[in-house]
Amino acid sequence: MPGYRDAMADLDLDAMIQRFRDRAHAVKERPLPPIAGEERTRFIEQAQNDFQDFAIIGDAKAELVDGILTLTVDLRPPEARGDAG
């Protein structure tokens, strides 16, 4: 069975980031199950948190240097970024 370090050698950062984008989209498109009351509120809150978390990582720039994965996320509004987007 391959070890953790073996898996890191095959890590495709672009594919990893795309999976987070796909997950964010899936959460956004997830239908609301037939629930009501507090359970419905908790489901909606969890979906919002899931979307936010996946979207943040989906917007990250990933870099792997000497075994250290760095994700850079610019949370400034687009007009405040140097690249305008």
C-alpha positions in Angstrom: 0.0 0.0 0.0 1.5 3.4 -1.0 2.4 5.7 1.9 1.5 9.3 2.4 4.7 10.6 0.8 4.2 8.4 -2.3 0.7 10.0 -2.7 2.2 13.5 -2.5 4.5 12.7 -5.4 1.5 12.3 -7.6 -0.5 15.3 -6.2 -2.0 17.4 -9.0 -2.6 20.7 -7.5 -4.8 22.1 -10.3 -7.0 19.0 -10.1 -7.3 19.3 -6.3 -8.4 22.9 -6.6 -10.9 22.0 -9.3 -12.4 19.3 -7.1 -13.0 22.0 -4.5 -14.6 24.2 -7.1 -16.8 21.3 -8.2 -17.8 20.6 -4.5 -18.8 24.3 -4.0 -20.9 24.1 -7.1 -22.5 20.8 -6.0 -23.4 22.3 -2.6 -24.9 25.3 -4.3 -27.0 23.1 -6.5 -27.9 20.5 -3.8 -31.7 20.3 -3.4 -33.3 20.9 -0.1 -34.6 17.7 1.4 -38.1 17.6 2.8 -37.4 18.8 6.3 -38.8 21.6 8.4 -38.1 23.6 11.5 -34.8 23.5 13.3 -33.5 20.6 11.1 -34.1 22.7 8.0 -32.3 25.7 9.5 -29.3 23.5 10.5 -29.2 22.0 7.0 -29.2 25.4 5.3 -26.5 26.7 7.7 -24.3 23.6 7.0 -24.8 24.1 3.3 -23.8 27.7 3.5 -20.7 26.8 5.5 -19.8 23.9 3.1 -20.1 26.2 0.1 -18.0 28.9 1.7 -15.3 26.5 2.7 -15.1 24.8 -0.7 -15.3 28.1 -2.6 -12.5 29.6 -0.6 -10.2 26.6 -1.3 -11.5 26.6 -4.9 -10.2 30.2 -5.3 -6.8 29.4 -3.9 -3.5 29.4 -5.6 -1.7 26.2 -4.7 2.1 25.7 -4.5 4.1 22.7 -3.4 7.7 23.5 -2.5 10.0 21.1 -0.7 7.0 19.1 0.6 5.2 22.1 1.9 1.7 22.8 0.4 0.9 26.5 0.5 -2.6 27.7 -0.4 -2.9 31.5 -1.0 -6.3 33.0 -0.9 -6.9 36.6 -1.7 -10.0 37.6 0.2 -10.0 41.2 -0.8 -12.7 42.4 -3.1 -11.8 42.2 -6.8 -11.4 46.0 -7.1 -8.8 45.9 -4.3 -6.6 43.2 -5.9 -3.6 44.1 -8.0 -4.8 41.8 -10.9 -8.4 43.2 -10.9 -10.0 39.8 -10.5 
